[in-house]
Amino acid sequence: MHSVLFINGQSKVIADIFFEKTPEGFDGSWKPFQLSHEEKAGLVRNVEFLVLHPAEISGSLLREARSLRLVQLLTAGYDKVDLAAAAELGIPVATNGGANAWGVAEQTVALLLALYRRLIQCDRSVREGKWRKAISGFDTFEVAEKTVGLIGVGNVGRKVAKRLKAFETRILYHDIVPAPDIEKDLGARRVSLDELLRESDILSIHVPLLRNTRNLVGERELSLMKPTAVLLNTSRGEIVDEAALVAALKEKRIAGAGLDVYHQEPISPENPLLKLENVILTPHTAGHTYEGWFRRSRFAWENIQRVASGQNPLSLARPEEG
């Protein structure tokens, strides 16, 4: 019998969804993320498969494991996993294989529409009995015919491109790897980061947090953007220099931002973003959808079974070189 441990920081309902599809030959247990290091060390010591949500594990905890064959994340991000230690120990780490991409892509579009149509202000205006006082008729906008700039066209970026193309937009993208499929299907064009920033009406970020993506969009990059442009970030907060973004928003050097991620999470009550009207904020929930939990669980079990049968896991997260 193969042992599977699920350490989960969310509701136990997610663990129930995960274990509902336990294949024959596997024995699973659930434990909450909010345990001490010592408690977790005792749990991981003899398990074969460790499933994590959130994706956070230290090298010292990995070194406690004696039989671990796979760390399977239910997330796309892996920046809080000690991949160097995992590689040293020969323990593969796998992401969710894009299982949350549908949800993140849809929330990206939702943030854009909320910004363009001032939906939060309109809702507040109706509730307060002010009817149309929230808008002038000249401060809401259409997505049609805008230029969308995507930083990263992996699982999420591709889905955002497809959805926003349906709004009759022009698609530009910046990625280290060409994406001939979206070039052919969507008429997308690969450009330099600077050209993307200058040309985009809508800038959307979809890259992992790595050494070379931390503060990828800073003061210089924001200065290249149009004053009418909006920035969307459903990836990781540290990819954007938050202080530089606040300054650009305050000074109206860009028109607005839709953010699901931040440098500090939960966001500090003192964060100046909370006082800005030209920002839509959500609590790092873009990938949290009912359907997504089933998709994540299905992928995780498929990967676990691959490793149990002697195959290599899919969607491996690899440590950075250098």
KOLMARTI-514877 format. One line per field, with one value per residue (C-alpha): residue in three letters; x, y, z. Coordinates in steps of 0.02 Angstrom, whole numbers, plus 50000, padded with zeros to 5 digits. Layout:
// residues N
residu (Ala, ...)
X (X, ...)
Y (Y, ...)
Z (Z, ...)
***
This chain:
// residues 322
residu (Met, His, Ser, Val, Leu, Phe, Ile, Asn, Gly, Gln, Ser, Lys, Val, Ile, Ala, Asp, Ile, Phe, Phe, Glu, Lys, Thr, Pro, Glu, Gly, Phe, Asp, Gly, Ser, Trp, Lys, Pro, Phe, Gln, Leu, Ser, His, Glu, Glu, Lys, Ala, Gly, Leu, Val, Arg, Asn, Val, Glu, Phe, Leu, Val, Leu, His, Pro, Ala, Glu, Ile, Ser, Gly, Ser, Leu, Leu, Arg, Glu, Ala, Arg, Ser, Leu, Arg, Leu, Val, Gln, Leu, Leu, Thr, Ala, Gly, Tyr, Asp, Lys, Val, Asp, Leu, Ala, Ala, Ala, Ala, Glu, Leu, Gly, Ile, Pro, Val, Ala, Thr, Asn, Gly, Gly, Ala, Asn, Ala, Trp, Gly, Val, Ala, Glu, Gln, Thr, Val, Ala, Leu, Leu, Leu, Ala, Leu, Tyr, Arg, Arg, Leu, Ile, Gln, Cys, Asp, Arg, Ser, Val, Arg, Glu, Gly, Lys, Trp, Arg, Lys, Ala, Ile, Ser, Gly, Phe, Asp, Thr, Phe, Glu, Val, Ala, Glu, Lys, Thr, Val, Gly, Leu, Ile, Gly, Val, Gly, Asn, Val, Gly, Arg, Lys, Val, Ala, Lys, Arg, Leu, Lys, Ala, Phe, Glu, Thr, Arg, Ile, Leu, Tyr, His, Asp, Ile, Val, Pro, Ala, Pro, Asp, Ile, Glu, Lys, Asp, Leu, Gly, Ala, Arg, Arg, Val, Ser, Leu, Asp, Glu, Leu, Leu, Arg, Glu, Ser, Asp, Ile, Leu, Ser, Ile, His, Val, Pro, Leu, Leu, Arg, Asn, Thr, Arg, Asn, Leu, Val, Gly, Glu, Arg, Glu, Leu, Ser, Leu, Met, Lys, Pro, Thr, Ala, Val, Leu, Leu, Asn, Thr, Ser, Arg, Gly, Glu, Ile, Val, Asp, Glu, Ala, Ala, Leu, Val, Ala, Ala, Leu, Lys, Glu, Lys, Arg, Ile, Ala, Gly, Ala, Gly, Leu, Asp, Val, Tyr, His, Gln, Glu, Pro, Ile, Ser, Pro, Glu, Asn, Pro, Leu, Leu, Lys, Leu, Glu, Asn, Val, Ile, Leu, Thr, Pro, His, Thr, Ala, Gly, His, Thr, Tyr, Glu, Gly, Trp, Phe, Arg, Arg, Ser, Arg, Phe, Ala, Trp, Glu, Asn, Ile, Gln, Arg, Val, Ala, Ser, Gly, Gln, Asn, Pro, Leu, Ser, Leu, Ala, Arg, Pro, Glu, Glu, Gly)
X (50000, 50072, 50063, 50004, 50005, 49908, 49962, 49829, 49808, 49633, 49466, 49457, 49330, 49477, 49557, 49390, 49385, 49563, 49539, 49370, 49465, 49596, 49650, 49661, 49826, 49848, 49819, 49800, 49792, 49760, 49844, 49825, 49967, 49968, 50075, 50247, 50405, 50427, 50250, 50272, 50441, 50363, 50227, 50338, 50471, 50397, 50276, 50305, 50201, 50178, 50041, 50050, 49932, 50000, 50162, 50283, 50417, 50592, 50750, 50762, 50590, 50631, 50787, 50676, 50594, 50664, 50547, 50483, 50463, 50369, 50316, 50157, 50096, 49915, 49977, 50062, 50184, 50333, 50436, 50419, 50482, 50668, 50697, 50886, 50869, 50741, 50860, 51005, 50899, 50835, 50654, 50555, 50434, 50287, 50165, 49980, 50010, 49906, 49751, 49707, 49739, 49555, 49513, 49663, 49630, 49448, 49489, 49616, 49478, 49361, 49488, 49504, 49317, 49296, 49427, 49364, 49181, 49210, 49101, 49147, 49104, 48943, 48887, 48923, 48829, 48672, 48677, 48695, 48547, 48656, 48614, 48735, 48840, 48988, 49023, 49023, 48993, 49171, 49269, 49218, 49296, 49279, 49406, 49373, 49516, 49638, 49814, 49842, 50021, 50057, 50216, 50225, 50117, 50120, 49963, 49878, 49945, 49882, 49707, 49704, 49757, 49616, 49485, 49538, 49556, 49368, 49347, 49420, 49591, 49768, 49883, 50068, 50174, 50346, 50418, 50588, 50508, 50411, 50228, 50191, 50020, 49949, 50040, 49950, 49781, 49766, 49880, 49987, 50157, 50313, 50403, 50535, 50481, 50506, 50399, 50266, 50262, 50253, 50118, 50001, 49837, 49817, 49973, 49946, 50080, 50091, 50268, 50332, 50433, 50617, 50776, 50760, 50574, 50580, 50542, 50533, 50413, 50489, 50498, 50584, 50461, 50309, 50376, 50366, 50181, 50042, 49952, 49792, 49861, 49808, 49914, 49847, 49944, 49876, 50049, 50159, 50167, 50356, 50363, 50307, 50398, 50250, 50315, 50346, 50172, 50090, 50182, 50131, 49949, 49946, 50022, 49907, 50058, 49958, 49769, 49740, 49785, 49697, 49793, 49770, 49946, 50055, 50228, 50152, 50007, 49886, 49905, 49951, 49811, 49938, 49971, 49939, 49857, 49704, 49674, 49678, 49517, 49600, 49645, 49542, 49609, 49571, 49649, 49757, 49604, 49615, 49646, 49517, 49365, 49250, 49294, 49479, 49495, 49434, 49551, 49700, 49660, 49641, 49809, 49895, 49832, 49881, 50057, 50068, 50016, 50145, 50285, 50215, 50222, 50403, 50370, 50433, 50312, 50242, 50255, 50417, 50476, 50664, 50788, 50864, 51042, 51184)
Y (50000, 50169, 50307, 50483, 50632, 50790, 50946, 51076, 51256, 51275, 51200, 51014, 51008, 51017, 50866, 50775, 50813, 50752, 50588, 50554, 50489, 50387, 50247, 50068, 50028, 50199, 50249, 50434, 50551, 50738, 50859, 51048, 51161, 51253, 51124, 51147, 51095, 50952, 50889, 50896, 50810, 50663, 50652, 50659, 50541, 50382, 50437, 50404, 50545, 50719, 50832, 51017, 51165, 51294, 51253, 51284, 51169, 51198, 51101, 51052, 50971, 50881, 50810, 50726, 50620, 50444, 50369, 50519, 50485, 50643, 50812, 50851, 51031, 51078, 51250, 51321, 51424, 51346, 51494, 51440, 51264, 51230, 51156, 51154, 51042, 50932, 50911, 50871, 50738, 50669, 50710, 50770, 50916, 50936, 51081, 51062, 51053, 51206, 51138, 51310, 51402, 51417, 51504, 51621, 51670, 51708, 51812, 51910, 51956, 51994, 52115, 52202, 52222, 52282, 52416, 52468, 52477, 52540, 52398, 52419, 52605, 52572, 52439, 52557, 52698, 52592, 52528, 52705, 52767, 52877, 52783, 52840, 52959, 52840, 52871, 53020, 52923, 52966, 52865, 52688, 52598, 52453, 52314, 52304, 52365, 52381, 52309, 52172, 52140, 51975, 51946, 51757, 51641, 51479, 51389, 51546, 51672, 51570, 51559, 51745, 51777, 51669, 51750, 51928, 51895, 51862, 52044, 52097, 52147, 52146, 52025, 52055, 51944, 51937, 51767, 51682, 51546, 51583, 51530, 51489, 51419, 51584, 51677, 51570, 51554, 51728, 51835, 51866, 51946, 51916, 52078, 52143, 52190, 52375, 52370, 52274, 52406, 52551, 52476, 52393, 52466, 52313, 52234, 52062, 51965, 51775, 51719, 51624, 51712, 51681, 51780, 51860, 51900, 51979, 52165, 52133, 52279, 52423, 52611, 52612, 52489, 52580, 52742, 52664, 52625, 52734, 52847, 52761, 52585, 52463, 52328, 52157, 52039, 51868, 51787, 51839, 52007, 52019, 52023, 52204, 52334, 52375, 52545, 52599, 52539, 52637, 52794, 52771, 52745, 52893, 53009, 52939, 52890, 52733, 52725, 52578, 52405, 52240, 52139, 51968, 51956, 52065, 52077, 52037, 51916, 51943, 52124, 52245, 52363, 52503, 52461, 52619, 52514, 52502, 52689, 52700, 52708, 52657, 52482, 52322, 52204, 52020, 51907, 51787, 51686, 51690, 51503, 51456, 51388, 51242, 51154, 51187, 51085, 50929, 50963, 50989, 50829, 50727, 50786, 50754, 50574, 50541, 50603, 50502, 50345, 50379, 50383, 50232, 50133, 50184, 50326, 50505, 50636, 50772, 50962, 50960, 51117, 51135, 51237, 51391, 51374, 51481)
Z (50000, 49947, 50078, 50031, 50150, 50105, 50204, 50169, 50225, 50155, 50207, 50244, 50103, 49982, 50066, 50051, 49864, 49845, 49938, 49857, 49705, 49798, 49680, 49737, 49819, 49902, 50081, 50118, 50267, 50286, 50405, 50422, 50364, 50530, 50618, 50695, 50603, 50726, 50697, 50508, 50520, 50609, 50476, 50321, 50387, 50313, 50176, 49992, 49919, 49992, 49923, 49969, 49966, 49995, 49905, 50047, 50116, 50182, 50146, 50329, 50321, 50158, 50242, 50372, 50237, 50216, 50086, 49988, 49802, 49748, 49814, 49719, 49728, 49699, 49647, 49492, 49596, 49683, 49745, 49928, 49896, 49924, 49752, 49774, 49927, 49838, 49691, 49807, 49891, 49726, 49767, 49614, 49640, 49522, 49499, 49460, 49273, 49235, 49322, 49391, 49227, 49181, 49345, 49341, 49161, 49197, 49349, 49247, 49126, 49272, 49348, 49181, 49159, 49338, 49304, 49134, 49184, 49363, 49428, 49612, 49608, 49511, 49635, 49781, 49695, 49672, 49851, 49918, 49816, 49705, 49545, 49407, 49512, 49505, 49320, 49205, 49045, 48992, 49120, 49070, 48924, 48802, 48782, 48595, 48483, 48629, 48624, 48752, 48809, 48894, 48994, 48986, 48881, 48977, 49033, 49099, 48974, 48827, 48902, 48936, 48755, 48687, 48797, 48762, 48576, 48578, 48632, 48462, 48529, 48461, 48555, 48590, 48701, 48779, 48825, 48819, 48712, 48551, 48546, 48363, 48407, 48469, 48331, 48203, 48290, 48368, 48261, 48416, 48393, 48499, 48545, 48665, 48840, 48805, 48648, 48742, 48879, 48756, 48647, 48771, 48832, 48943, 49022, 49101, 49195, 49188, 49234, 49386, 49521, 49483, 49510, 49339, 49358, 49531, 49507, 49321, 49309, 49406, 49396, 49225, 49150, 49220, 49145, 48972, 48988, 48918, 49044, 48987, 49015, 49152, 49234, 49286, 49400, 49446, 49453, 49601, 49688, 49688, 49498, 49509, 49614, 49727, 49785, 49606, 49557, 49698, 49644, 49461, 49511, 49631, 49501, 49365, 49259, 49223, 49231, 49346, 49409, 49447, 49575, 49653, 49725, 49837, 49915, 50085, 50101, 50183, 50131, 50270, 50327, 50302, 50119, 50016, 49879, 49993, 49980, 49790, 49689, 49525, 49589, 49603, 49738, 49768, 49902, 49797, 49747, 49557, 49547, 49678, 49587, 49625, 49462, 49485, 49645, 49555, 49408, 49524, 49622, 49463, 49396, 49564, 49574, 49394, 49432, 49592, 49500, 49365, 49494, 49587, 49425, 49390, 49266, 49278, 49344, 49232, 49258, 49356, 49446, 49427, 49532, 49451, 49387, 49448)
***
